[in-house]
């Protein structure tokens, strides 16, 4: 079992700000939640990850499950920390794709803050866009996401 250190304030700040951006734009049948356990594989060896943010159907969230199966997750978001670069960009990238999570975003807090957006196609993530500017996205819903205000000025 691997244990990661707790994220620093910038990580948490960005996580909350992005969550707010999503919450205010998602249609009422979807909800964004922080730090939920997601079962990527039930069979041994089981794989359970805790993305920084997930978007799931409200109907499922109302059941308040302790863990979400990957098929309930429409978007997984990871905010890159210095110690998580390889995990977020390689390991989780492959695991989330294999589990069938249709959308994956990687938030990089380097200067400038940027978001890389990936969509699942034929079992593999394809880059949709990566930008430090506001992004107009259509999945998991029609959204405008701006990385610039994710950190304090």
Backbone torsions as a table, in degrees:
resi	resn	phi	psi	omega
1	UNK	NA	132.9	177.2
2	UNK	-98.8	139.4	176.3
3	UNK	-121.2	127.4	178.5
4	UNK	-98.8	149.0	175.2
5	UNK	-68.7	158.7	179.7
6	UNK	-66.2	142.5	179.8
7	UNK	-64.1	151.5	177.8
8	UNK	-79.0	171.9	-175.1
9	UNK	-57.7	-41.8	179.9
10	UNK	-58.3	-42.0	179.0
11	UNK	-60.0	-49.3	-177.5
12	UNK	-67.5	-38.0	178.4
13	UNK	-60.3	-50.6	-179.6
14	UNK	-61.2	-41.3	178.9
15	UNK	-58.9	-47.6	-178.9
16	UNK	-67.2	-41.9	-179.9
17	UNK	-64.5	-42.7	178.2
18	UNK	-67.0	-40.6	176.3
19	UNK	-57.5	-41.4	178.3
20	UNK	-63.8	-45.9	178.6
21	UNK	-57.1	-43.7	-179.6
22	UNK	-68.1	-46.5	-176.4
23	UNK	-57.3	-39.1	-176.6
24	UNK	-76.9	-10.5	-177.3
25	UNK	-116.6	-19.8	-176.5
26	UNK	-65.5	144.0	174.3
27	UNK	-63.9	158.9	-172.6
28	UNK	-64.1	-13.4	178.4
29	UNK	-88.3	-0.8	178.5
30	UNK	-122.9	151.7	177.9
31	UNK	-139.5	147.3	175.1
32	UNK	-102.7	134.5	-179.4
33	UNK	-131.4	142.1	177.6
34	UNK	-89.9	145.0	164.5
35	UNK	51.1	48.3	176.4
36	UNK	-95.8	143.4	176.2
37	UNK	-72.7	135.8	179.6
38	UNK	-126.3	125.0	178.8
39	UNK	-85.5	110.4	179.8
40	UNK	-87.4	-32.6	177.1
41	UNK	-148.0	126.5	178.8
42	UNK	-84.5	-33.5	-177.2
43	UNK	-68.3	154.7	179.5
44	UNK	-68.4	135.1	-6.0
45	UNK	-80.3	124.5	-179.3
46	UNK	-61.1	149.2	175.6
47	UNK	-125.5	120.2	175.5
48	UNK	-125.1	127.2	178.4
49	UNK	-121.1	163.0	178.3
50	UNK	-127.0	86.0	177.6
51	UNK	-61.2	155.8	178.2
52	UNK	-63.0	-40.8	175.6
53	UNK	-139.1	148.1	170.3
54	UNK	-133.7	150.7	169.9
55	UNK	-113.1	126.7	-178.1
56	UNK	-135.7	163.1	175.0
57	UNK	-65.3	138.2	178.2
58	UNK	-57.0	-41.5	-179.5
59	UNK	-54.6	-42.0	179.3
60	UNK	-71.9	-41.0	-179.7
61	UNK	-63.6	-33.7	178.5
62	UNK	-62.2	-22.9	176.7
63	UNK	-74.6	-13.4	178.4
64	UNK	51.4	54.9	180.0
65	UNK	-70.5	149.0	176.9
66	UNK	-70.9	-25.8	178.2
67	UNK	-142.3	146.4	176.3
68	UNK	-103.6	134.0	170.1
69	UNK	-69.6	149.1	-176.1
70	UNK	-53.8	-33.6	-177.0
71	UNK	-67.2	-14.5	175.7
72	UNK	-85.5	-14.3	-173.7
73	UNK	-92.6	119.5	179.6
74	UNK	-91.1	-24.3	179.4
75	UNK	-150.0	133.5	170.2
76	UNK	-117.1	135.6	-179.6
77	UNK	-124.3	133.7	173.9
78	UNK	-121.9	132.3	172.7
79	UNK	-97.7	118.4	-174.8
80	UNK	-70.6	129.8	172.1
81	UNK	-110.1	160.3	-179.2
82	UNK	-52.6	-36.3	-178.8
83	UNK	-87.7	-1.8	-175.5
84	UNK	-113.9	6.3	-174.6
85	UNK	-55.3	-53.2	-178.8
86	UNK	-64.3	-40.3	179.7
87	UNK	-64.4	-47.2	-176.6
88	UNK	-70.9	-38.8	-174.2
89	UNK	-90.1	-16.8	-177.7
90	UNK	-122.4	-64.3	-173.7
91	UNK	-64.1	-57.8	-179.4
92	UNK	-64.8	-35.7	177.2
93	UNK	-53.5	-49.0	-179.7
94	UNK	-71.8	-42.6	-178.1
95	UNK	-65.4	-43.6	180.0
96	UNK	-65.0	-39.0	177.7
97	UNK	-64.5	-47.5	-179.9
98	UNK	-61.0	-34.0	179.8
99	UNK	-77.9	-11.5	176.4
100	UNK	88.3	18.8	176.6
101	UNK	-70.8	118.5	-169.1
102	UNK	-69.3	-23.2	-177.7
103	UNK	-137.1	137.3	179.8
104	UNK	-137.6	129.0	176.5
105	UNK	-118.8	141.0	174.4
106	UNK	-119.6	120.2	179.2
107	UNK	-98.5	122.6	179.2
108	UNK	-107.6	120.4	-176.0
109	UNK	-86.2	7.6	175.4
110	UNK	-62.9	165.3	-180.0
111	UNK	-87.1	118.9	-3.3
112	UNK	-82.9	159.7	175.9
113	UNK	-63.2	136.4	179.8
114	UNK	-139.4	162.2	176.6
115	UNK	-126.9	128.7	173.3
116	UNK	-102.8	127.7	-175.6
117	UNK	-112.4	129.2	179.8
118	UNK	-126.7	144.1	177.0
119	UNK	-124.2	141.4	-178.3
120	UNK	-79.0	129.0	175.1
121	UNK	-142.7	122.7	179.7
122	UNK	54.2	39.5	175.2
123	UNK	81.8	4.7	-179.6
124	UNK	-133.2	147.8	176.5
125	UNK	-80.8	133.7	173.2
126	UNK	-111.7	138.9	177.8
127	UNK	-67.2	128.4	176.1
128	UNK	-94.9	-49.5	-178.6
129	UNK	-168.7	151.3	171.1
130	UNK	-137.9	126.4	-173.9
131	UNK	-156.3	153.5	170.3
132	UNK	-97.4	-1.0	178.6
133	UNK	-102.3	168.9	179.1
134	UNK	-59.1	136.8	-179.1
135	UNK	-109.8	135.7	173.0
136	UNK	-100.3	114.9	-173.9
137	UNK	-122.0	154.5	179.6
138	UNK	-113.0	-4.4	-179.2
139	UNK	-137.9	137.1	8.2
140	UNK	-79.2	-1.3	176.0
141	UNK	-159.0	173.9	174.6
142	UNK	-69.1	116.8	-174.9
143	UNK	-141.3	150.4	165.8
144	UNK	-117.1	120.7	-177.7
145	UNK	-121.0	126.5	-177.3
146	UNK	-116.0	113.3	179.5
147	UNK	-71.5	-22.7	-174.4
148	UNK	-54.9	-45.1	-178.3
149	UNK	-85.3	11.1	-177.9
150	UNK	-70.2	-20.2	175.8
151	UNK	-123.7	153.0	177.8
152	UNK	-65.1	150.4	-179.4
153	UNK	-80.0	NA	NA
